[in-house]
Amino acid sequence: MEKTAVGLVYECLRCGAKVSTEELELRGGEIKCTVCGYRVLKKIRPPVVKRVKAK
């Protein structure tokens, strides 16, 4: 049931460090910044804009 996206990156809201999913999995799957230990991370969105046609 678990799906891990390749290249997914999170950003710590306290220190601004970028943490990849591979780093989180190596630390036991715990959602925590690897630099400061803060537990609030936000997912960085890709710069690609998705356009959907209106019907």
Secondary structure as GFF3:
##gff-version 3
##sequence-region A 1 55
A	DSSP	beta_strand	9	12	.	.	.	ID=ss1
A	DSSP	beta_strand	18	20	.	.	.	ID=ss2
A	DSSP	alpha_helix	21	26	.	.	.	ID=ss3
A	DSSP	beta_strand	41	43	.	.	.	ID=ss4
###
